[in-house]
Amino acid sequence: MEKKDNSGALFNNEKREKETHPHYQGKATINGVEYYVSSWIKEGKNGKFQSLSFKPVQEVKPAASGRPSYNKEFDDFLNNI
């Protein structure tokens, strides 16, 4: 399957053992960065919805500034705000 930027897929979490474990898991690529995606089905006042969590596949290391370092362009942007 070809990976397209700004897309991903979720699959039923067959290993779900606790209520805190996600119902669905998968991966997505956003702006060339690959993320793990987790999804929980929740109940709200307007009915069921999915809550999502994204975590970079490659761990982000803190920069000298103490903030996470993502890429040079983004780091330069953060340093100028």
For each residue, the residues with C-beta under 8 A, 3 or more apart:
1:
2:
3: 7 29
4: 7 29
5: 29 30 31 32
6: 29 30 31
7: 3 4 28 29
8: 26 27 28 29 30 35 37
9: 26 27 28
10: 24 25 26 37 39
11: 24 25 26
12: 23 24
13: 16 21 22 23 24 25
14:
15: 21
16: 13 21 22 23
17: 21
18: 21
19:
20:
21: 13 15 16 17 18
22: 13 16 25 38 39 40 53
23: 12 13 16 39 40 41
24: 10 11 12 13 38 39 50
25: 10 11 13 22 36 37 38 39
26: 8 9 10 11 36 37
27: 8 9 34 35 36 37 57
28: 7 8 9 34 35 37 54
29: 3 4 5 6 7 8 32 33 34 35
30: 5 6 8 33 35 54
31: 5 6
32: 5 29
33: 29 30 56 70
34: 27 28 29 56 57 58
35: 8 27 28 29 30 54 55 56 57
36: 25 26 27 54 55 56 57
37: 8 10 25 26 27 28 52 53 54
38: 22 24 25 52 53 55
39: 10 22 23 24 25 50 51 52 53
40: 22 23 50 51
41: 23 48 49 50
42: 48 49 50 51
43: 47 48 49
44: 47 48 49
45:
46: 49
47: 43 44
48: 41 42 43 44
49: 41 42 43 44 46
50: 24 39 40 41 42
51: 39 40 42
52: 37 38 39
53: 22 37 38 39
54: 28 30 35 36 37
55: 35 36 38
56: 33 34 35 36 59 60
57: 27 34 35 36
58: 34
59: 56
60: 56 68 69 70
61: 68 69
62: 66 67 68 69
63: 66 67 68 69 75
64:
65: 78 79
66: 62 63
67: 62 63 78
68: 60 61 62 63
69: 60 61 62 63 75
70: 33 60 74 75
71: 74 75
72: 75 76
73: 76 77
74: 70 71 77 78
75: 63 69 70 71 72 78 79
76: 72 73 79 80
77: 73 74 80 81
78: 65 67 74 75 81
79: 65 75 76
80: 76 77
81: 77 78
